[in-house]
Amino acid sequence: MPSYYPVYLDLEGKPVVVIGGGVVAERKVESLLAAGAEVTLISPDLTPGLERLAANDRIRIRRRRYQAGDLAGAFVAIVGTGDTAVNRAAAAEARAERVLVNTVDDVAYCDFIAPAVVRQGDITLAISTNGKSPSMARLLRETLESYLTPDYAHLLTVLQQVRKRLREAGLRATPEQWQQQIDEPLRALVRNGALAEAEDRLFAGLAIAMGTPGPIIPEPVAAQGAKS
Protein backbone atom coordinates (compact mmCIF):
# COMPACT_ATOMS: atom_id res chain seq x y z
CA MET A 1 0.00 0.00 0.00
CA PRO A 2 1.55 3.36 -1.01
CA SER A 3 1.82 6.30 1.34
CA TYR A 4 -0.19 9.02 -0.38
CA TYR A 5 0.92 12.62 -0.78
CA PRO A 6 -1.99 14.90 0.18
CA VAL A 7 -2.72 17.63 -2.35
CA TYR A 8 -5.57 19.91 -3.46
CA LEU A 9 -6.08 20.08 -7.24
CA ASP A 10 -7.17 23.19 -9.13
CA LEU A 11 -9.85 21.79 -11.48
CA GLU A 12 -11.31 25.14 -12.56
CA GLY A 13 -12.08 24.83 -16.27
CA LYS A 14 -10.19 21.56 -16.62
CA PRO A 15 -11.62 18.51 -18.47
CA VAL A 16 -12.60 15.62 -16.21
CA VAL A 17 -14.10 12.35 -17.45
CA VAL A 18 -16.37 10.28 -15.21
CA ILE A 19 -17.12 6.73 -16.34
CA GLY A 20 -20.24 5.29 -14.73
CA GLY A 21 -23.70 6.66 -14.07
CA GLY A 22 -24.70 5.40 -10.64
CA VAL A 23 -25.11 6.99 -7.22
CA VAL A 24 -21.35 7.07 -6.57
CA ALA A 25 -20.76 8.76 -9.92
CA GLU A 26 -23.43 11.34 -9.07
CA ARG A 27 -21.64 12.24 -5.81
CA LYS A 28 -18.33 12.51 -7.64
CA VAL A 29 -19.82 14.72 -10.35
CA GLU A 30 -21.38 17.08 -7.81
CA SER A 31 -18.01 17.54 -6.09
CA LEU A 32 -16.24 18.05 -9.40
CA LEU A 33 -18.73 20.68 -10.52
CA ALA A 34 -18.34 22.49 -7.19
CA ALA A 35 -14.61 22.65 -7.96
CA GLY A 36 -15.29 24.18 -11.40
CA ALA A 37 -14.38 21.15 -13.51
CA GLU A 38 -15.70 20.63 -17.05
CA VAL A 39 -17.28 17.19 -16.67
CA THR A 40 -17.96 14.61 -19.37
CA LEU A 41 -19.82 11.53 -18.14
CA ILE A 42 -19.83 8.23 -20.02
CA SER A 43 -22.58 5.73 -19.20
CA PRO A 44 -25.62 4.19 -20.93
CA ASP A 45 -27.67 4.66 -17.74
CA LEU A 46 -27.88 7.68 -15.44
CA THR A 47 -29.38 8.41 -12.04
CA PRO A 48 -32.22 10.97 -11.97
CA GLY A 49 -29.78 13.46 -10.44
CA LEU A 50 -27.33 13.04 -13.32
CA GLU A 51 -30.20 13.33 -15.80
CA ARG A 52 -31.09 16.70 -14.27
CA LEU A 53 -27.50 17.90 -14.51
CA ALA A 54 -27.40 16.85 -18.16
CA ALA A 55 -30.74 18.52 -18.90
CA ASN A 56 -29.41 21.76 -17.40
CA ASP A 57 -26.22 21.52 -19.48
CA ARG A 58 -24.08 21.21 -16.38
CA ILE A 59 -22.33 18.10 -17.75
CA ARG A 60 -21.70 16.51 -21.15
CA ILE A 61 -23.11 13.03 -21.62
CA ARG A 62 -22.05 10.12 -23.82
CA ARG A 63 -24.84 7.57 -23.40
CA ARG A 64 -22.85 4.43 -23.99
CA ARG A 65 -20.27 2.19 -22.38
CA TYR A 66 -16.63 3.19 -22.10
CA GLN A 67 -14.53 2.87 -25.26
CA ALA A 68 -10.79 3.09 -25.76
CA GLY A 69 -9.86 6.68 -26.54
CA ASP A 70 -12.45 8.24 -24.23
CA LEU A 71 -9.79 9.64 -21.91
CA ALA A 72 -7.70 11.45 -24.52
CA GLY A 73 -7.16 15.04 -23.41
CA ALA A 74 -8.60 14.58 -19.92
CA PHE A 75 -6.88 16.04 -16.88
CA VAL A 76 -8.49 13.67 -14.38
CA ALA A 77 -10.60 10.52 -14.76
CA ILE A 78 -12.99 8.95 -12.24
CA VAL A 79 -13.89 5.35 -13.06
CA GLY A 80 -16.63 3.39 -11.32
CA THR A 81 -18.83 1.25 -13.54
CA GLY A 82 -19.31 -1.82 -11.35
CA ASP A 83 -17.54 -3.87 -14.05
CA THR A 84 -14.01 -4.63 -12.89
CA ALA A 85 -12.71 -5.39 -16.38
CA VAL A 86 -14.03 -2.09 -17.74
CA ASN A 87 -12.69 -0.17 -14.77
CA ARG A 88 -9.22 -1.61 -15.17
CA ALA A 89 -9.17 -1.08 -18.93
CA ALA A 90 -10.04 2.58 -18.41
CA ALA A 91 -7.40 2.88 -15.69
CA ALA A 92 -4.80 1.41 -18.06
CA GLU A 93 -5.73 3.94 -20.74
CA ALA A 94 -5.54 6.78 -18.21
CA ARG A 95 -2.01 5.85 -17.26
CA ALA A 96 -0.98 5.50 -20.89
CA GLU A 97 -2.42 8.98 -21.57
CA ARG A 98 -0.84 10.40 -18.38
CA VAL A 99 -4.26 11.18 -16.96
CA LEU A 100 -4.68 11.10 -13.18
CA VAL A 101 -7.17 8.34 -12.41
CA ASN A 102 -9.27 7.26 -9.46
CA THR A 103 -10.83 3.82 -9.83
CA VAL A 104 -13.58 3.58 -7.23
CA ASP A 105 -13.03 0.79 -4.67
CA ASP A 106 -9.98 -0.56 -6.53
CA VAL A 107 -7.03 1.16 -4.85
CA ALA A 108 -4.39 -0.77 -6.79
CA TYR A 109 -5.54 0.96 -10.00
CA CYS A 110 -5.71 4.48 -8.52
CA ASP A 111 -3.21 7.29 -8.96
CA PHE A 112 -5.03 9.07 -6.13
CA ILE A 113 -7.74 8.33 -3.62
CA ALA A 114 -10.58 10.69 -2.74
CA PRO A 115 -10.60 11.67 0.95
CA ALA A 116 -13.60 12.15 3.18
CA VAL A 117 -14.17 15.91 3.30
CA VAL A 118 -15.45 18.33 5.94
CA ARG A 119 -16.21 21.90 4.82
CA GLN A 120 -17.11 25.05 6.68
CA GLY A 121 -17.00 28.12 4.46
CA ASP A 122 -13.55 28.29 2.91
CA ILE A 123 -12.14 25.78 5.40
CA THR A 124 -11.71 22.28 4.02
CA LEU A 125 -10.51 19.27 6.02
CA ALA A 126 -9.59 16.15 4.05
CA ILE A 127 -9.45 12.79 5.83
CA SER A 128 -7.67 9.72 4.53
CA THR A 129 -6.99 6.28 5.98
CA ASN A 130 -4.57 5.49 3.13
CA GLY A 131 -7.29 3.44 1.47
CA LYS A 132 -7.58 1.01 4.38
CA SER A 133 -11.01 1.82 5.81
CA PRO A 134 -13.69 4.10 4.28
CA SER A 135 -15.83 3.49 7.39
CA MET A 136 -13.10 4.95 9.62
CA ALA A 137 -12.81 7.96 7.30
CA ARG A 138 -16.59 8.46 7.58
CA LEU A 139 -16.46 8.19 11.39
CA LEU A 140 -13.75 10.83 11.55
CA ARG A 141 -15.65 13.05 9.11
CA GLU A 142 -18.80 12.94 11.24
CA THR A 143 -16.76 13.69 14.37
CA LEU A 144 -15.05 16.67 12.77
CA GLU A 145 -18.32 18.01 11.34
CA SER A 146 -19.60 18.46 14.90
CA TYR A 147 -16.34 20.19 15.90
CA LEU A 148 -15.92 22.53 12.91
CA THR A 149 -18.70 24.97 13.73
CA PRO A 150 -19.60 28.06 11.61
CA ASP A 151 -17.59 30.40 13.86
CA TYR A 152 -14.41 28.89 12.42
CA ALA A 153 -15.40 30.20 8.99
CA HIS A 154 -16.10 33.63 10.51
CA LEU A 155 -12.74 33.55 12.29
CA LEU A 156 -11.09 32.82 8.97
CA THR A 157 -12.71 35.94 7.52
CA VAL A 158 -11.31 38.01 10.37
CA LEU A 159 -7.83 36.55 9.90
CA GLN A 160 -7.98 37.20 6.16
CA GLN A 161 -8.94 40.85 6.65
CA VAL A 162 -6.27 41.47 9.26
CA ARG A 163 -3.66 39.86 7.06
CA LYS A 164 -4.71 42.24 4.28
CA ARG A 165 -4.48 45.25 6.59
CA LEU A 166 -1.01 44.22 7.73
CA ARG A 167 0.17 43.94 4.15
CA GLU A 168 -1.24 47.36 3.30
CA ALA A 169 0.71 48.77 6.26
CA GLY A 170 3.88 46.99 5.17
CA LEU A 171 3.85 44.76 8.26
CA ARG A 172 4.34 41.06 8.71
CA ALA A 173 3.67 39.12 11.90
CA THR A 174 5.37 35.84 12.75
CA PRO A 175 3.36 32.63 13.02
CA GLU A 176 3.97 32.67 16.79
CA GLN A 177 2.55 36.19 17.09
CA TRP A 178 -0.56 35.17 15.15
CA GLN A 179 -1.11 32.15 17.38
CA GLN A 180 -0.70 34.19 20.57
CA GLN A 181 -3.36 36.67 19.45
CA ILE A 182 -5.96 34.08 18.44
CA ASP A 183 -7.07 33.78 22.05
CA GLU A 184 -10.37 33.09 23.79
CA PRO A 185 -11.49 36.77 23.99
CA LEU A 186 -11.03 37.02 20.21
CA ARG A 187 -12.91 33.77 19.66
CA ALA A 188 -15.74 35.01 21.91
CA LEU A 189 -16.14 38.15 19.79
CA VAL A 190 -16.35 35.99 16.65
CA ARG A 191 -18.91 33.65 18.22
CA ASN A 192 -21.03 36.67 19.16
CA GLY A 193 -20.90 38.04 15.60
CA ALA A 194 -18.77 41.08 16.48
CA LEU A 195 -16.45 40.55 13.51
CA ALA A 196 -15.37 44.18 13.06
CA GLU A 197 -14.47 44.42 16.74
CA ALA A 198 -12.63 41.12 16.53
CA GLU A 199 -10.71 42.37 13.51
CA ASP A 200 -9.66 45.56 15.32
CA ARG A 201 -8.64 43.63 18.42
CA LEU A 202 -6.52 41.21 16.42
CA PHE A 203 -4.87 43.94 14.36
CA ALA A 204 -4.06 46.01 17.44
CA GLY A 205 -2.72 42.99 19.30
CA LEU A 206 -0.44 42.05 16.43
CA ALA A 207 0.74 45.64 16.03
CA ILE A 208 1.68 45.78 19.71
CA ALA A 209 3.39 42.38 19.52
CA MET A 210 5.49 43.65 16.60
CA GLY A 211 6.36 46.87 18.45
CA THR A 212 4.69 48.99 15.78
CA PRO A 213 4.52 52.73 16.56
CA GLY A 214 1.02 54.17 16.92
CA PRO A 215 0.94 56.43 13.83
CA ILE A 216 1.53 53.50 11.45
CA ILE A 217 -1.60 51.67 12.61
CA PRO A 218 -4.57 52.30 10.25
CA GLU A 219 -7.87 53.49 11.70
CA PRO A 220 -9.91 50.61 13.16
CA VAL A 221 -12.66 49.10 11.03
CA ALA A 222 -15.26 49.73 13.72
CA ALA A 223 -14.42 53.45 13.78
CA GLN A 224 -14.60 53.67 9.99
CA GLY A 225 -18.05 52.09 10.08
CA ALA A 226 -19.24 54.60 12.69
CA LYS A 227 -18.17 57.52 10.46
CA SER A 228 -20.02 56.16 7.45
N, C-alpha and C positions, 0 to 999 in steps of 0.2 A: 504494500500500500504506500503510495507516494505521500510526502509531506507537502501539502499545498501552500502556495504563496498567495496570501490574500490580496485582492486588488479590486478596485472599482473601475468599470469600463465606461468610457464615454460613448454611448450608442446614438447620440443625437444625429439624425439624418443618415445613419449607416444601415446598409441592407442586412437584414436578418431573416433566415429561412427557418420556419418551423415545420417539421414533418410529423403529421398526426393531427387528428381533429377531435380528440376526446376532452374530458374534463381537465386533465393535467395540462394539455396543450392550451386550453382556454386560460388557465391561470398564468401560464408562461407568457402568452400573448399580451395579457393585460399588463403584466409587469414590464414587458418590452415596450409597449406603447407609452407607458408612464415615463420611460426613460428616453422617449423620443425616437425610437428605432423605426425604420421603414420595414414593415413585416410582410413577408410573403408566406402564406400557409399552403401546404400541399397535403390534401387528404380527400378521398371520395366522399367522406361523411363528416359532418360538422355538428357540434353542439348548438343548441338554440342561441347561446351567447355569442358564439363565433359567427353564426349566421347574421346576427344583428350587426356585429362589427363589419362584416362584409357588405351588408346592405347600406351601411352608413359610410362606405368607402374608407374605413379606418385601416383595413388590411387588404392585400391582394390575395386572391384565391386561385389555386389550380386544383380543380375537383377531379383528382385522380390519385393513383398510388405514386410513390416515389419512383423516379427514373434516374439513371446515371446522367450526370450533367446538370442536375437541378441545383447544385451548390456552387456552380461557377459564379464568381464575382461576389459571393456572400462574405460578410465580415465575421458573422457568428452563425452557427447552426444549432438548433435544438431538435433532437430526434426522439420521438416516443410514440411508436405506432402500435405497440403490443405484439409486433412480429419481430422476434429476435434477429432473424436473418436479414430482414429489411433494415433494421436499426444498425446492424453491424456493417452492412454494405454502404449505407449512407455515411457512417463514421469513417470508413475507409476512404471514401471519396473526399470527405472533408479534410482529412489529413493529407491526401495527395494534392488538394487544392490550397493547402495552408490556411484552412478555415478553422477557427476555434469551434470545437464541437462539444456539446453536452448530450450524452445519450442517457435518457432517463432510466434510473434503476439499473444501470450497467456501467459501474464505475471504471471498469478496466478499459472501456472504450471512450472515456471522457478526457478531454483536455482540461476541463474545469468542472467543478461541481457547484451547484447553486445553493447558497447558504439559506438558512431560515433568517428572516429579516424582521426587525422591529423598527418602526418609524414614528417619529414625533416631530412634525415640522420638517426642518432641514437636517435633523439628527437621524442618522441611520446606523443601526447596530446589526452587524452580520454575524451569524452563529454557524459554526461548522464543527462537526465531529469527525472530520477527515473521511467522510463517507461511511463511517462505521455504524451509526444509529440515527436514522431520521426521527425516531420517536424521542430520543434524548434531545435533539435539536429543537423539536417542537416543545418539549417540556421547558427548556431554557427560554425559548421565545415567549411562552406564556408567562413565565416568571418575570422576565424583563419588561413585558408590556405593562404589568402592574406597577413596576418600579419607575419606568420612564414616563412620568406624568407631564401634562402640558406645560407646567412652569419651566421645565427644562428647555423647551422650544423658546419660551419668552426670555429666559436667561441668555440663550444664544443670541437673540436679537440685541439685547443690551450689550453683550460682549462685542458683537460686530460693530455696533455704533461707536462704542468707546475706542475700539481699535482704529476706526476711521478718524475719529477726532485726534487721537494721538499722532497718527500719520500726518494729518493736516498741520499739526503743531510741530512737526519734525521730531517727535519723541518716540522712544521705543522702550517698552518695559521688558524686563526679563521674565521668563516663565515662572520663576519663583515669586516675583512680585505680583504677577497675575493671580497665582494660586493663593497667596496670602490675603488678597483683597476680595476673593470670592468667598466671603464668610457668611455666617448665618444671618446677620442683619441685612445684608444685601439680598440673600435668598428670600427673606421675609418680605422685603419690598416687592420683589418679583411676584411672589405668591399672591400678594394683595393687589396686584395690577398697577402698582406705582412705578411704571417702567422708566419714565423720565427722571424721577427722583433716584431710582436705582442707578441709572446711567450717570447722573451727576455725582453720586456718592462714589461710584467706582472710578470715575475719571479723577476726582479730587484725591482719592486714596492713592491711586497710582502716581499722580503728580507729586504728592508728598513723599512717597516711597523713593521716587527718583531724584528728590531734592530739587524739583523744578521751582524757580522763582515765580512769585505770584503773577506778575504782569504777563507771563507767557501763556497762562492758563485761559483758554477761551471762556466766554460767558456760559454759564450753565444752561442746559436745555430747558429746565423748568422756568428759569427767568426769561428766556426768549419767548416761551409760550405765553407768559403773563403779559408781556409787552404787546404781543399780537392780539 
